Amino acid sequence: MEWLTGPFEVAFVQRALWSGILVSLICATTGTWVVLRGMTFLGDAMSHGMLPGVAIASLYGGNLLIGAALSAGVMACGVTVLGRARRLSQDTGIGLLFVGMLSLGVIIVSRSQSFAVDLTGFLFGDVLAVREQDLVNLTVALCAATLISVLGYRSFLALVFDERKAHTLGLRPRMAHAVLLGLVTLAIVTSFHVVGTLLVFGLLIAPPAAALPWARRVPVVMCGAALFGMGATFVGLLLSWHLRTAAGATIAAVAVLLFFLSASAAGLRRRRAEDAQPLPALDT
């Protein structure tokens, strides 16, 4: 029991655990729509695209959250503009912005005197350095994400499963898509401090994908994703403490591992169900 509970008696590990729980709830609410909508590559690109804003804010002593939000907003606008180009596929536009914004962020960070330290912190986060104010920001972000998801549930659901029907019903799918992009931006911006710009995508995608085979309703998927995310946070912090590994990277790795375990278990269950079905009777 001491091996399990000992690390969480330390104050900064407790804050790390609470921040991971809040991030898991935010990412479960948002990531479910990302997975169902098929916006995985876009979400990944946006998580990398906010690096220039974070780097500029850090270099000139500004607010990192504001810098990240502005940079992610530029990324979202760029994706929208390039997506309207007839001769350019959406994936191509996202890929170009992805590489361009990431390169620009690294170039900006390279101007600082502590290039390696700053870049490592931006890319991989520092969950053990979370402050009480960060917990307050995450709580506010969770409330906002939950409210947006509840108010836009019907529009998001129609957008995910039948965009044409959403337009027919007057649900304004373009507006719903824009709001969904804003929700993804909110989740990424408020969570990057915990696991970094590179690894926040693991908590955004892996838990909902792990919960998807076990649920048929969107709210149930969100609840399952929250449980997977919180489990990854607890196990990741525990392993990083005892193994002395990077906490944020360990959390993201555990989240991805849980996805593969869930997918394997779902596959076994499906095969057992198929084997249990009676064979059709032969005609005589």
C-alpha positions as MATLAB code, in Angstrom:
seq = 'MEWLTGPFEVAFVQRALWSGILVSLICATTGTWVVLRGMTFLGDAMSHGMLPGVAIASLYGGNLLIGAALSAGVMACGVTVLGRARRLSQDTGIGLLFVGMLSLGVIIVSRSQSFAVDLTGFLFGDVLAVREQDLVNLTVALCAATLISVLGYRSFLALVFDERKAHTLGLRPRMAHAVLLGLVTLAIVTSFHVVGTLLVFGLLIAPPAAALPWARRVPVVMCGAALFGMGATFVGLLLSWHLRTAAGATIAAVAVLLFFLSASAAGLRRRRAEDAQPLPALDT';
ca = [
       0.000    0.000    0.000;
       2.865    2.374    0.729;
       4.194    1.724   -2.790;
       0.786    2.799   -4.165;
      -0.013    5.731   -1.884;
       3.428    6.981   -0.851;
       4.064    9.247   -3.862;
       0.684   10.960   -3.511;
       1.477   12.129    0.001;
       3.821   14.707   -1.553;
       2.130   18.064   -2.212;
       3.353   18.623   -5.781;
       2.389   15.062   -6.769;
      -1.088   15.669   -5.353;
      -1.411   18.780   -7.507;
      -0.156   16.787  -10.484;
      -2.802   14.125   -9.842;
      -5.615   16.660   -9.587;
      -4.447   18.451  -12.714;
      -4.298   15.137  -14.576;
      -7.839   14.315  -13.446;
      -9.145   17.688  -14.623;
      -7.326   17.350  -17.952;
      -8.739   13.831  -18.354;
     -12.278   15.154  -17.879;
     -11.731   18.004  -20.336;
     -10.159   15.715  -22.928;
     -12.890   13.083  -22.468;
     -15.579   15.669  -23.200;
     -13.763   17.087  -26.208;
     -11.864   14.067  -27.484;
     -15.026   12.000  -27.889;
     -16.292   14.424  -30.525;
     -12.840   14.532  -32.158;
     -12.736   10.736  -32.494;
     -16.330   10.428  -33.706;
     -15.959   13.323  -36.146;
     -12.689   11.966  -37.569;
     -10.728   15.104  -36.662;
      -7.726   13.247  -35.305;
      -5.120   14.679  -37.660;
      -6.565   18.165  -37.249;
      -6.393   17.907  -33.468;
      -2.797   16.727  -33.661;
      -1.879   19.627  -35.929;
      -3.531   22.154  -33.617;
      -1.666   20.797  -30.603;
       1.601   21.442  -32.445;
       0.405   24.687  -33.988;
       0.165   26.516  -30.678;
       3.935   26.216  -30.048;
       4.826   29.582  -31.693;
       2.397   31.470  -29.469;
       3.672   29.721  -26.341;
       7.271   30.410  -27.351;
       6.652   34.118  -28.035;
       4.773   34.555  -24.763;
       7.590   32.872  -22.852;
      10.317   34.816  -24.629;
       8.746   38.213  -23.899;
       7.270   37.414  -20.486;
       3.640   37.164  -21.576;
       0.829   34.851  -20.512;
       1.417   31.367  -21.910;
      -2.299   30.536  -22.101;
      -3.064   33.662  -24.115;
      -0.147   32.974  -26.432;
      -1.244   29.383  -26.919;
      -4.841   30.440  -27.565;
      -3.844   33.030  -30.177;
      -1.524   30.606  -31.948;
      -4.139   27.839  -31.954;
      -6.687   30.331  -33.274;
      -4.355   31.232  -36.148;
      -3.921   27.524  -36.844;
      -7.692   26.945  -36.891;
      -8.251   29.901  -39.230;
      -5.502   28.676  -41.523;
      -7.035   25.217  -41.700;
     -10.419   26.751  -42.524;
      -9.001   28.948  -45.299;
      -6.886   26.213  -46.897;
      -9.801   23.781  -46.608;
     -11.756   25.924  -49.069;
      -9.084   25.625  -51.765;
     -10.394   23.368  -54.520;
      -7.005   22.077  -55.683;
      -5.707   21.385  -52.186;
      -7.007   18.560  -50.027;
      -7.741   19.301  -46.394;
      -5.111   16.826  -45.186;
      -2.466   18.552  -47.303;
      -3.347   21.950  -45.898;
      -3.295   20.648  -42.328;
       0.053   18.949  -42.919;
       1.611   22.130  -44.309;
       0.389   24.234  -41.403;
       1.443   21.518  -38.958;
       5.077   21.543  -40.125;
       5.174   25.296  -40.656;
       3.863   26.233  -37.200;
       6.019   23.646  -35.437;
       9.131   24.851  -37.278;
       8.320   28.464  -36.466;
       7.897   27.586  -32.800;
      11.264   25.817  -32.642;
      12.935   28.774  -34.397;
      11.475   31.204  -31.854;
      12.484   29.015  -28.900;
      16.016   28.751  -30.304;
      16.462   32.478  -29.673;
      16.279   31.913  -25.917;
      19.406   31.252  -23.867;
      17.991   28.030  -22.412;
      16.901   26.559  -25.724;
      16.975   22.862  -24.756;
      15.215   23.369  -21.414;
      12.490   25.626  -22.825;
      11.825   23.401  -25.838;
      11.613   20.283  -23.659;
       9.184   21.998  -21.302;
       6.955   23.234  -24.139;
       6.900   19.937  -26.021;
       6.604   17.526  -23.104;
       5.189   19.638  -20.279;
       5.971   19.512  -16.573;
       3.032   18.099  -14.673;
       4.986   18.102  -11.417;
       5.326   21.895  -11.614;
       1.572   22.547  -11.688;
       0.505   25.393   -9.394;
      -2.778   26.019   -7.616;
      -3.663   28.712  -10.158;
      -3.293   26.109  -12.910;
      -5.850   23.944  -11.113;
      -8.249   26.901  -11.021;
      -7.749   27.493  -14.760;
      -8.372   23.810  -15.500;
     -11.552   23.843  -13.406;
     -12.878   26.867  -15.298;
     -11.959   25.212  -18.617;
     -13.754   22.008  -17.564;
     -16.922   23.946  -16.744;
     -16.747   25.771  -20.086;
     -16.102   22.565  -22.057;
     -18.990   20.794  -20.320;
     -21.364   23.693  -20.941;
     -20.427   23.938  -24.623;
     -20.780   20.178  -25.078;
     -24.200   20.139  -23.410;
     -25.574   23.140  -25.306;
     -24.181   21.946  -28.626;
     -24.895   18.246  -28.102;
     -27.670   17.986  -30.692;
     -25.730   19.930  -33.324;
     -22.511   18.023  -32.671;
     -24.329   14.696  -32.835;
     -25.944   15.524  -36.174;
     -22.622   16.852  -37.498;
     -20.806   13.661  -36.526;
     -23.240   11.161  -38.018;
     -24.990   12.979  -40.881;
     -23.822   16.455  -41.890;
     -26.394   16.721  -44.685;
     -29.238   15.937  -42.319;
     -27.884   18.495  -39.883;
     -28.124   21.111  -42.633;
     -31.650   19.971  -43.485;
     -32.725   20.269  -39.848;
     -31.360   23.794  -39.686;
     -28.619   22.930  -37.201;
     -25.999   24.978  -39.093;
     -23.244   22.354  -39.442;
     -20.595   24.942  -40.388;
     -21.243   26.861  -37.204;
     -21.226   23.602  -35.234;
     -17.881   22.675  -36.794;
     -16.446   26.082  -35.881;
     -17.640   25.712  -32.283;
     -16.166   22.221  -32.183;
     -12.824   23.625  -33.327;
     -13.072   26.151  -30.514;
     -13.755   23.343  -28.053;
     -10.684   21.445  -29.273;
      -8.620   24.622  -28.964;
      -9.844   25.114  -25.394;
      -8.910   21.554  -24.423;
      -5.454   21.725  -25.986;
      -4.570   25.178  -24.686;
      -5.567   24.471  -21.100;
      -3.961   21.018  -21.024;
      -0.584   21.541  -22.685;
       1.086   22.637  -19.430;
       0.431   19.173  -17.973;
       1.722   16.934  -20.762;
       3.145   19.383  -23.304;
       2.161   20.303  -26.836;
       3.256   16.953  -28.267;
       1.695   14.617  -25.714;
      -1.596   16.391  -24.965;
      -2.918   14.681  -28.061;
      -2.453   11.303  -26.336;
      -4.959   12.181  -23.606;
      -7.283   13.777  -26.146;
      -7.554   10.714  -28.400;
      -6.470    7.534  -26.600;
      -9.095    7.436  -23.770;
     -12.138    8.055  -26.041;
     -10.791    5.527  -28.552;
     -10.341    3.010  -25.725;
     -13.915    3.547  -24.493;
     -15.541    3.484  -27.930;
     -15.731   -0.339  -28.362;
     -17.587   -0.676  -25.041;
     -20.316    1.919  -25.494;
     -23.014    2.809  -28.009;
     -24.054    6.212  -26.673;
     -21.953    9.361  -26.735;
     -22.381   10.213  -23.009;
     -21.310    6.679  -22.080;
     -18.221    7.013  -24.289;
     -17.367   10.276  -22.517;
     -17.717    8.662  -19.089;
     -15.578    5.708  -20.156;
     -12.973    8.049  -21.625;
     -12.856    9.974  -18.355;
     -12.237    6.751  -16.429;
      -9.493    5.652  -18.822;
      -7.878    9.087  -18.654;
      -7.939    9.249  -14.873;
      -6.575    5.715  -14.673;
      -3.746    6.657  -17.040;
      -2.981    9.701  -14.890;
      -2.796    7.711  -11.658;
      -0.761    4.845  -13.088;
       1.484    7.172  -15.092;
       2.350    9.319  -12.075;
       2.945    6.222   -9.967;
       5.273    4.652  -12.514;
       7.132    7.885  -13.180;
       7.764    8.317   -9.446;
       9.182    4.836   -8.938;
      10.939    4.524  -12.293;
      12.131    8.148  -12.336;
      10.793    8.802  -15.809;
       9.187   11.907  -17.315;
       5.738   12.194  -15.744;
       3.853   13.693  -18.705;
       5.308   11.228  -21.200;
       4.579    8.306  -18.870;
       0.940    9.386  -18.509;
       0.528    9.652  -22.286;
       2.230    6.275  -22.810;
      -0.064    4.592  -20.275;
      -3.098    6.133  -22.003;
      -2.014    4.671  -25.347;
      -1.276    1.307  -23.688;
      -4.779    1.268  -22.190;
      -6.184    1.807  -25.674;
      -4.367   -1.251  -27.036;
      -5.461   -3.332  -24.044;
      -9.062   -2.196  -24.496;
      -8.991   -2.894  -28.230;
      -7.522   -6.355  -27.639;
     -10.132   -7.174  -24.978;
     -12.925   -5.965  -27.255;
     -11.577   -8.126  -30.076;
     -11.499  -11.205  -27.818;
     -15.037  -10.529  -26.667;
     -16.229  -10.213  -30.253;
     -14.554  -13.466  -31.296;
     -16.026  -15.314  -28.307;
     -19.468  -13.986  -29.183;
     -19.045  -15.192  -32.761;
     -17.854  -18.630  -31.597;
     -20.795  -18.944  -29.221;
     -23.339  -18.452  -31.982;
     -24.976  -21.751  -33.033;
     -24.073  -23.072  -36.437;
     -26.868  -23.012  -39.029;
     -28.642  -26.294  -39.492;
     -27.733  -28.288  -42.593;
     -30.433  -29.085  -45.111;
     -31.171  -32.786  -45.466;
];
